[in-house]
Structure formats: C-alpha cells, structure tokens
Amino acid sequence: MSNQLPHSEDGGQKQVKVRADEELVERFDAHVEQSEQYSSRAEALRAAMKRSLSQADGTDAPRVAPTDDDMLREGYMTLVAIANSDGLIPHDLAVAELSTTLGKSEKVVERAVLGKLRRRGYLRQQTNFDTSNRSWKLRGADDA
C-alpha cells in the first residue's frame, strides 16, 4: 500500500496500489465498462471492498436480485442502477424511476415493490429527524 495522501487534497482517502494478474484486470475492466453501475475501476473496487466487509460482519444484502418475482427483480436492478456510491436512493427518485420503469402507479410501487424489497431484506428505509426527507439504502452497501 502506498502512503496516505494529504487530507487537504483527497478528503482523507487513502490511495491503495494493487498488483493483479493481467487477464484478471482486463476482465474486470471489461466488466466495469459494460456495467451501468460503475463509472470507473476505482468506484468498482471501492464497492467490492464494501461488499467484502459487509459479508464479513454479516450485514450483506442478498447478492442477487429476487428470482421468484419479475417485477421485484426489475425493481431491484433499477434501484441498484440509480443508487449513489453509498447505496442511497432518495424516496421520490426511487418511486419515480420504478413507476416509469415498471409502468405501475406510485402507490403500487411503494407497496408492491419498495415494501416487499424492504421486508425481504434488500432495502432499509431511512428518514431524517422530521421525516420529511425519506430515502432508501441498499442493504449491504457499507451497512456496517
């Protein structure tokens, strides 16, 4: 590992240097390029580090989308695609995107998609102290 960069330049992040088999790196880069979830290799590696830690401490979300319900599977994949790097999705954005993607009303989306995904352990609802700013967090996304 390399030395820590000055806090003023990077917000306290630490630079990590890794050596890996060339074929593995090429396959990983191809995966990142094809993925709509990651914009860079660094972002994909940070997400992999977070997943690894959440698996180790037992807070990992289900790793695959639901397979028994097409609407839940498509809804979950939509949420993964729009979540920020911390796995957060503002409630209004989640409802709007799911309603558009699934062709369902917002009430159906809230009850039949967000509610079911929450009950199955894929999501956790978050609110601020006055409950006016709701959001959803993908379970396992840095959920320690």
C-alpha positions as a Markdown table, in Angstrom:
| # | Residue | x | y | z |
|---|---|---|---|---|
| 1 | Met | 0.0 | 0.0 | 0.0 |
| 2 | Ser | 1.1 | 3.5 | -0.7 |
| 3 | Asn | 1.4 | 6.4 | 1.6 |
| 4 | Gln | -1.7 | 8.3 | 2.6 |
| 5 | Leu | -2.3 | 11.4 | 0.5 |
| 6 | Pro | -2.6 | 14.8 | 2.3 |
| 7 | His | -6.1 | 15.3 | 3.7 |
| 8 | Ser | -6.5 | 18.7 | 2.0 |
| 9 | Glu | -6.3 | 17.1 | -1.4 |
| 10 | Asp | -8.5 | 14.0 | -1.0 |
| 11 | Gly | -10.8 | 14.3 | 1.9 |
| 12 | Gly | -9.0 | 11.7 | 4.0 |
| 13 | Gln | -9.0 | 8.9 | 1.4 |
| 14 | Lys | -6.1 | 6.5 | 1.3 |
| 15 | Gln | -4.5 | 5.5 | -2.0 |
| 16 | Val | -4.1 | 1.8 | -2.5 |
| 17 | Lys | -1.8 | 0.2 | -5.1 |
| 18 | Val | -2.6 | -3.4 | -6.1 |
| 19 | Arg | -0.8 | -5.9 | -8.4 |
| 20 | Ala | -3.0 | -8.4 | -10.1 |
| 21 | Asp | -2.8 | -10.9 | -13.0 |
| 22 | Glu | -3.1 | -9.1 | -16.3 |
| 23 | Glu | -6.0 | -11.3 | -17.5 |
| 24 | Leu | -8.0 | -10.6 | -14.3 |
| 25 | Val | -7.5 | -6.9 | -14.6 |
| 26 | Glu | -8.6 | -7.0 | -18.3 |
| 27 | Arg | -11.7 | -9.0 | -17.4 |
| 28 | Phe | -12.5 | -6.7 | -14.5 |
| 29 | Asp | -12.1 | -3.6 | -16.7 |
| 30 | Ala | -14.4 | -5.1 | -19.3 |
| 31 | His | -17.0 | -5.8 | -16.6 |
| 32 | Val | -16.7 | -2.2 | -15.4 |
| 33 | Glu | -17.1 | -0.8 | -18.9 |
| 34 | Gln | -20.2 | -2.9 | -19.6 |
| 35 | Ser | -21.7 | -2.1 | -16.2 |
| 36 | Glu | -24.1 | 0.8 | -15.8 |
| 37 | Gln | -23.4 | 0.7 | -12.0 |
| 38 | Tyr | -19.8 | 1.9 | -12.0 |
| 39 | Ser | -18.2 | 4.8 | -13.8 |
| 40 | Ser | -14.6 | 3.7 | -13.1 |
| 41 | Arg | -12.4 | 0.9 | -12.0 |
| 42 | Ala | -11.8 | 2.7 | -8.7 |
| 43 | Glu | -15.5 | 3.0 | -8.0 |
| 44 | Ala | -16.0 | -0.7 | -8.7 |
| 45 | Leu | -13.1 | -1.6 | -6.4 |
| 46 | Arg | -14.4 | 0.5 | -3.6 |
| 47 | Ala | -17.8 | -1.2 | -3.9 |
| 48 | Ala | -16.1 | -4.6 | -3.9 |
| 49 | Met | -14.3 | -3.6 | -0.7 |
| 50 | Lys | -17.5 | -2.5 | 1.0 |
| 51 | Arg | -19.2 | -5.7 | -0.1 |
| 52 | Ser | -16.4 | -7.8 | 1.3 |
| 53 | Leu | -16.5 | -6.1 | 4.7 |
| 54 | Ser | -20.3 | -6.3 | 4.9 |
| 55 | Gln | -20.1 | -10.0 | 4.1 |
| 56 | Ala | -17.6 | -10.5 | 6.9 |
| 57 | Asp | -19.7 | -8.8 | 9.5 |
| 58 | Gly | -23.0 | -10.4 | 8.4 |
| 59 | Thr | -24.7 | -7.2 | 7.1 |
| 60 | Asp | -24.6 | -8.1 | 3.4 |
| 61 | Ala | -27.7 | -7.8 | 1.4 |
| 62 | Pro | -28.9 | -10.6 | -0.8 |
| 63 | Arg | -26.3 | -10.7 | -3.5 |
| 64 | Val | -28.6 | -11.4 | -6.4 |
| 65 | Ala | -31.9 | -9.8 | -7.4 |
| 66 | Pro | -35.1 | -11.7 | -6.4 |
| 67 | Thr | -35.6 | -14.6 | -8.8 |
| 68 | Asp | -39.2 | -15.5 | -7.9 |
| 69 | Asp | -40.9 | -12.3 | -9.0 |
| 70 | Asp | -40.1 | -10.5 | -12.3 |
| 71 | Met | -41.3 | -7.1 | -11.0 |
| 72 | Leu | -39.2 | -7.3 | -7.9 |
| 73 | Arg | -36.1 | -8.4 | -9.9 |
| 74 | Glu | -36.5 | -5.5 | -12.3 |
| 75 | Gly | -37.3 | -3.1 | -9.5 |
| 76 | Tyr | -34.2 | -4.1 | -7.5 |
| 77 | Met | -31.9 | -3.8 | -10.6 |
| 78 | Thr | -33.4 | -0.3 | -11.2 |
| 79 | Leu | -32.6 | 0.7 | -7.7 |
| 80 | Val | -29.1 | -0.6 | -7.9 |
| 81 | Ala | -28.5 | 1.4 | -11.1 |
| 82 | Ile | -29.7 | 4.7 | -9.6 |
| 83 | Ala | -28.2 | 4.3 | -6.1 |
| 84 | Asn | -25.3 | 6.6 | -5.2 |
| 85 | Ser | -21.9 | 5.1 | -4.2 |
| 86 | Asp | -23.2 | 4.8 | -0.6 |
| 87 | Gly | -26.2 | 2.8 | -1.8 |
| 88 | Leu | -28.7 | 5.6 | -1.1 |
| 89 | Ile | -31.7 | 6.5 | -3.2 |
| 90 | Pro | -33.9 | 9.4 | -2.4 |
| 91 | His | -37.5 | 8.1 | -1.9 |
| 92 | Asp | -39.0 | 10.4 | -4.5 |
| 93 | Leu | -36.4 | 9.4 | -7.1 |
| 94 | Ala | -36.9 | 5.7 | -6.3 |
| 95 | Val | -40.7 | 5.9 | -6.7 |
| 96 | Ala | -40.5 | 8.0 | -9.9 |
| 97 | Glu | -37.9 | 5.7 | -11.5 |
| 98 | Leu | -39.7 | 2.5 | -10.5 |
| 99 | Ser | -43.0 | 3.8 | -11.7 |
| 100 | Thr | -41.6 | 4.7 | -15.1 |
| 101 | Thr | -39.6 | 1.5 | -15.5 |
| 102 | Leu | -42.3 | -0.8 | -14.3 |
| 103 | Gly | -45.2 | 1.0 | -15.7 |
| 104 | Lys | -47.0 | 0.9 | -12.3 |
| 105 | Ser | -48.6 | 3.7 | -10.2 |
| 106 | Glu | -46.6 | 5.2 | -7.4 |
| 107 | Lys | -48.9 | 3.6 | -4.8 |
| 108 | Val | -48.3 | 0.1 | -6.4 |
| 109 | Val | -44.5 | 0.8 | -6.5 |
| 110 | Glu | -44.5 | 1.9 | -2.8 |
| 111 | Arg | -46.4 | -1.1 | -1.6 |
| 112 | Ala | -45.6 | -3.9 | -4.0 |
| 113 | Val | -42.0 | -3.1 | -4.8 |
| 114 | Leu | -40.3 | -1.0 | -2.1 |
| 115 | Gly | -42.3 | -2.6 | 0.7 |
| 116 | Lys | -41.6 | -6.1 | -0.4 |
| 117 | Leu | -37.9 | -5.5 | -1.1 |
| 118 | Arg | -37.7 | -3.9 | 2.4 |
| 119 | Arg | -39.4 | -6.9 | 4.1 |
| 120 | Arg | -37.1 | -9.3 | 2.2 |
| 121 | Gly | -34.0 | -7.5 | 3.4 |
| 122 | Tyr | -32.9 | -5.9 | 0.2 |
| 123 | Leu | -33.6 | -2.3 | 1.4 |
| 124 | Arg | -33.7 | -0.3 | 4.6 |
| 125 | Gln | -35.8 | 2.9 | 4.8 |
| 126 | Gln | -34.1 | 6.0 | 6.3 |
| 127 | Thr | -35.6 | 9.3 | 7.4 |
| 128 | Asn | -34.3 | 12.4 | 8.9 |
| 129 | Phe | -35.5 | 13.6 | 12.3 |
| 130 | Asp | -38.6 | 15.4 | 10.9 |
| 131 | Thr | -39.4 | 12.5 | 8.4 |
| 132 | Ser | -39.6 | 15.0 | 5.5 |
| 133 | Asn | -36.6 | 13.6 | 3.8 |
| 134 | Arg | -37.0 | 9.8 | 3.3 |
| 135 | Ser | -34.5 | 7.7 | 1.4 |
| 136 | Trp | -33.8 | 4.0 | 0.8 |
| 137 | Lys | -30.5 | 2.3 | 1.4 |
| 138 | Leu | -29.5 | -0.9 | -0.3 |
| 139 | Arg | -28.6 | -3.4 | 2.4 |
| 140 | Gly | -25.0 | -4.3 | 2.3 |
| 141 | Ala | -23.8 | -1.1 | 0.8 |
| 142 | Asp | -21.4 | 0.0 | 3.5 |
| 143 | Asp | -24.1 | -1.1 | 6.0 |
| 144 | Ala | -21.8 | -1.9 | 9.0 |
